[in-house]
């Protein structure tokens, strides 16, 4: 039986990846912080996986965890994921996203250099890119603390691959969403808002820049690309994206249309929510290399993703209403 270790297993990507690996017959070990509580995203598979405590910033702790788990593959997904918050916590972001990744690479080199390693990179490493769409060869120019930290980890994975011959891959993933995202993430906020307005639970949805554009995809599609990278004969880096960008306005229109409403009546723009100079532009990926070398293509397009998100929040809200009604009785 193949064995895999996932850091950040309790998050959106970690939980979907764990489910995929279980389907592939893996024994899955999740690395969690000491004293970590239960994770809602893992509720359905909690009895099928093993959780092990370790500190990403403590070398001895990581080394011991690797020896106990004995994985053939390691997927490093642990890092703060909400980009705007990295401006408020730049040091913490650097510690977990940059230093944590390097600590894990060093632990792998020490324990078993044959372990295959996946590093969760991000389109944020391109910052304000010099070309669009971006490829694996596009120069890195990160602007946000999150992007800077991810660029450090990206270079670290490449460095260990070249210096020590580790099978280290980086997936440069563009925005990928799912019902497992917290509400502060824009697509989930929009989907929840459209669902709540349609059910009469909310009067309006307040947003920032409607002209901001992003390359959005479905998280379950993207974790499949992670797994495919570690199944190749040689390690490499890959852009994982839909290859199409859409505006926030298009996102809102699609979400409200799905519930039969005209978005203009319910959406209010608050300039205070706009990121201003922190807003990145022209981030759209060219996934041609992933298509040809991994055989990977997304199965869910933009419209399907938005509908999926809205339907999930409709179900959540209706279930919540029913539960509240039963409590009142």
N, C-alpha and C positions, 0 to 999 in steps of 0.2 A: 504494500500500500504506500502510495506517495504521501509525503508529509510536507505541510506548508505552515509557515508562521506568518501571521498578519499583524502588523502594528496598526492602531487605529481601527480595530475591527468593529467597534461599536458605532462608527459613523455610517453615513450613507454608503460610500464606496466599500468600506470594510465589510459591512453586512451583506451587500450584494455579492461581493467577491467570495465571501465565505460560503454563501449558498451555491454559487457556481462551482467552487472547488469540491463541495460535498457531492454535487451531481456528477462530478468527474471521478469520484471515488477516493478523494483525498482524506487523510486524517488532518483536521484543521485545528491549529493552536492559535489563540488570540492573545497578543501581548497587551496587558492592561496596566494602568498605574496602580501602585500599591494603595489598597483601601478603596479601589473603585467600586461603585455601586452597580446595580443591574442596568442593562441596556435594553431599551424598548425595541430597538431594531433587531435584536438577537432573540427575541422572545420565542419565535417559532422554531429556532434551531438550537436553543440553549442546551438541550439534551444530547446534541450531536457533536458539539465542539468542546474543546478544552480551553480554559482561560488560565493564563499564567501571569503572575505579577512580575514587573520589572520596571526599572527606571531608565528611560532612554538617555538620560544625561549621566548615568553612572556606569562606567565601563565594566566593572566587575559584575554588576547586576545583569547587564546584557550578555556578557560572556557565559555566565551561569545559565541564563535562560536558554541560550542557543544549545548548550550542551544537554540540557534536560529535554528540550523539544526535539532536537535532532532533525531539523527540517532539511529537505532537499531544495526548497524554494522559500524565499523571504520576500514579502511584499510590504514595503515601508509606506504606509498611508498616514502615519501619525503626524499631524501638524495642525495648528489653528487654520480653519478653512474659510472663515468670513473675512474677506480681504479688507474692507474698510476698517475693521477693528484693529488691524495690524498697525495703524497709525497711532492708536491709543496704547498699544502694548508692543512696541518694536523690539524690545530686548527679549521678551518672552517668545515672540515669534521667531527671532533669530536662533534662540536656544533650541527650540523643538524642531523647527523646519530645517535649519542648517547644521547646527552642532549635533543634533540628534541623529541625523542621517549619516554624518561622518563617524559618529560613535558606533553606529550599527555596522557600517562597512568595516571598520577596524576590528570589531568583534568577530565578524565573519572571517576576515583574513586570519585571525588568531585561532579560531575554533575549527573551521573547515572551509578552506578557500574554494572548494568545489560547489558550495551552496550557490544557487542562482538567485540573483538579487534584482528586485524591481523597485525603482525610485519614482514616486509620484511627483513628477514635475508639473509645470503649469504654463499656460499661455502668458501669464503675468511676467514671465522672464523676458518677454519681448518688449514690454513697456510700450513706448511709442515707436513702433517698428519702422524701419526704413523701406520696407516693401510689404505689399499685401497682394495675395495671401502669403502667410508665413510658411516656411518649410523648415526642415531640420538644419539647414545651412544658414538660416537668417541670423544675423548677429544679435546677441543678447543685449538688451538695453533696459533693464528693469527700473521702475520708478517707485513703486510702493514698497514698504518694508517687507511685505509678504513676497513680492516678486524678487527682491534682492536676496532674501533668505532661500527661496527656491532655486535661484540661479547658483548660489553657493553649493547647494546640495547637488544640483545638476552637474556642475563641474567636478564635484567630489566623486560622483559615480563614474564619470568619464576618466578621472585621474586614476582611480583604483583599477579600472578596467585596463588601462594602458600600462600602469606601473607594475601591477601585481597579477595581471591576467585574470581578474575576477570576471565572472559572467554577470556583469552589471548593466542593466538597461534602464533608461529613463523614458517614461511616457509623458510627452508634452500634451497634456489634456486641456482642451478648451472647456468652457462652461458646460457642465453636465448636471442635469437636474432630475428630481424624482419626488414622489410624495414623502420621502424620508428626509427631505431638507427641512431645516427650521424655517419659521416664518420670516426671519429677517432677510432671507435670500429672495431676490426680486421675483423670479417666476412663481415661487410658492406664494409670496405675498399677493401677487396679482390673481393667481388661481383661487386662493382663499377668499380674497375680496370679491371676486365675481360670484363665487358660490354663496357667500354670506349675503350679498346684496340680493341675489335671486331668491333667497329664502326669507327675505325681510329681516334679517338679523343685523344688517349694517346699512347705513344710509349712503355712504360714499367711500371711495378709495383714494387716499392721498399719496401722490407719487412725485418724483423729481423730474429729471430730464427725459421727456418722451422720445427724444430723437437719438438718445444713446443707443448704440448697436452692439450686439454680441453674437457670437457663434455658439448656439445652444444645441445640446444633444441630450440623450437619455442615458442616465447613469448605468443602467443594466447593460446597455450596448458597450459602454466604455470599459467596464471591468472585464469584459470578454477580451478586449484588446490587450489589457494587462497580462492576462493569462497566456495569450498567444505569444507575447514577446518572449516569455520564458520557455516556450516550447521550440524555439528556433535552434538551428545548429550553432549560430554565433550571436553574441550580444550586440545590440545596437540601440539607437534612440529613434523614437517615432512620434510624429505629430498625430494626435487622435482628435479628430474634429468632424463636423458635418460638412465643412467646406462652404457653408452659406451663413451670412449674417442677417439678423433681423433687428428691427428697432423695437424699443419698448412700446411704442405706439402700436406696432403690429401685434406684439404679445398681448396687449390689453384688448385690442379689437377682437382677436381670435378667442380670447377667454370669455368675453362678454357675449359675443355672438353665439358661443356654444350653449349659453344659458338663455338665449333669446332676448338679449337686452342690447340697447344702444349704449356704448361705453361713454359717449360724450355727456350723458345725463348724470353720471355717477362718479366720474373721475375728476379730481381736483389736483392741480399742479401747485406744489409748494416749492418755491425757489430755494428754501432753506435745506431741502433734501437733495439738491443737486451737488455733485462732487466738485464742480468747478475744474480747477487745474489738476485735480486728482483723477478726473475721468479719463480713461484710456480710450483711444480710438483706433479704428482699422485693425482690430484683432479678429482675424478670420484665418483659419488654418487650411493648409493644403494637405489632405490625408492620402495623397497618391502613393506614398511609400508604404503606408500601412495597408492600403488596398492590394498592392502588388506583392509585397513580401510576406505579409501576415495573412492575406486572404480575408481581411476584415472589412466589413461595411456595416454601417448602422442600419438597424431594422426599423427604427421609429423615427419618423421625420418631425419637423417642427410642429405642424398642425396636430399630429397625433400626440406629441408630447404635451402640448398645451391642454388638449382634451383630456388626456390621462390625468394630468394634475388637477384640473377642475373637477373631474368625476370623483377623484379620491377625496377632495375636500367636501364635496357635496355629501358623500357617504359619511365622512367624519361628523359633519355638522348635523345631518339627519339622525345619526346614531346618538349624538349628544343630546339632541332635542328629545328623542324618545326616552333616553335614560332620565333626563330631568323631569319629564312628564310622569314617569313611573314613580320617581322619588316623591313628587308632590301628592300623588295618590296615597 
